[in-house]
Amino acid sequence: MTSTPSDSPPPPSGPENGPHLSREEFDSLFDTVRTWGRWTPADRGAWNRVTPAHVQRATALVRSGTTVPMALPWNTVPGPDNGKPALHYMSDLGDVEAPEPSCHKDFIAVDYHGKGVSHLDALSHIAYRGQLYDGRTAREVVDAAGAHFGAVSALGPLVTKGVLIDLPAVLGTDWLEPGTAVHAEDVLTAEKALGVTIGEGDAVLLRSGHFRRRAELGAWNPDNASAGFHVDAVPLLAERGIALLGGDGDSDVRPSPVEGLHSPVHALAITAMGVPLLDNLDLEALSTACAAEGRYEFLLVVAPLNVPGGTGSPVNPVAVL
């Protein structure tokens, strides 16, 4: 793919993102991949799959010691993909407390669910048909004080094997155009090309090249068009028993291919399968590191903030190769 920088990026109408599904077809798929009643504690969902043995096997993937963080910079600049900018200001410039030693302090705050902040979605983030994961009634367990089931504080840290599905690397392109749907057969093709196999307890990260495109062509609104998984990829991921799903978008292809649902992969992963999501990761450095080492699996560490009642958390996942 040849990309041409421009002050005004082309409208990301995107390629065909079908096949399209009716709500009835989606509901059948939802019931097929549902794991309700499987784990205790339930509000850790698929993270229960990651045992100490999984962690030990993941640490054995560390060879070079190359460490790659994946969080975007704290984004305080409004834009088409950052409608609620994060806050950062200085609260002490060495002139508030006693003079010696001088002390400098700052304040940060963020409405992080969106497109401008790298974050983790906990199991309380998405309800479908009025229910959270494990069949909990959303109105009964989420209120103005926060989530009383499925909070990010119930998850704790995750240490497991990460797998990068780097489709631009497989296809020999710079990026996937916004609106490109990633299907099950694309995942299988990528596994073969990249020499990886997604397994039980793994974290799967999809690179579409989103932030390379943004750097070269400018920002657009990913709510309108972004590359991501089609719902027909989810049964494969469910069969493999993944613990975490994420990428440089929010995992959903947009526009949605499902009638009346804006985020069908969110509903399938979080609400049906109990799989938290990582959104808006910068995977460009990880792509480069994986290509340099000739392998696309690594130790992954995800440590969300301990926010009682939180529906997720800003996060800086770290890959170690």
C-alpha positions, 0 to 999 in steps of 0.5 A: 500500500502506498500512503501519501501524507495529507493535511486532510485525510480521505474520508474513511468510508472503508471497505466492505465489512460484512457479512451482515448479521441480524439480531437473531443471528447475533443472539444465537452466536452470543449463546454459543460462546457464552461461558456463564457459570464457569468460574469462581470468582465470576467477576474475573471471567476468563482471567481465571484461565491464567494459572501459575503454570501459564505464567511460568510458561509465559516467562520462558518466552523472554529471551532478549529482554527487549521491553516494549510499552504499548500505552499512548501518551496521555492525551490532553489535546482535543481532536476527532478521536479525542472528544474528552481530552485527559487533564494534566496540570501542575498543582505545586510549583515548589511554592506551596509547602515549606521551602526546602526541599522544594516540591513539584506536584501535578494532577491528572484525570481522565474519562478514559472509555473512548478512543484517546486513551489506552485502557482496559475494559472490565466486565462491568463495562458492557451489558447486553439485553440488560445483563452483565457477564454471568447473567448479573442484572446491570441495574442491580449491580452498577449504580452511581457509586460504581460497579458492585460486580465485574469491577476492575479491582476484581481483576488484578494484574495479568501475566500471560503469553501475548500473541500479536496478530500483525495483519499489515505485516502478513499482507505487506501493507502499511495498515488496514483501511478503516472499516476492514473486517478481520475474519476467522480465516484472517486469524488462521492465515496470520498464525501460519505466516507469523509462526504462532498458535493462539492457546488457552489463557493467551492474550491476543492483540490485533495490529491494524496499523491504526496509529501509523495511518494516523501519523501519516494521514491525520486523525479521523473519528474511529467511531465511524470507521475503524478496522477490527474483528468481525463477529465471525472471528469470535468463535475461533477465539472462544474455542482457543480459550483466550483470556484477553483481547485487544488491539490498536483499535477497540477490537470491533470493526466499524461500522458494525456488521450487526443490525442494531448493535454498535459494538458486537465484539464488545458484547461477545467478548466481555458479556458472553465470554468474560474476556476483558478488552484492551483498547487503543494500544500503540502497537507500532514499536511492538510490531518492529520489535517482533519483526526484528526478533522473528517471533510474534509471541512474548510475555505480556504484563497488564496491571490495571489501576486498583479502582474499587467499583471501576468499569476499567482503567487506563493502563500501560501494558508491557511486552517482554521478548 
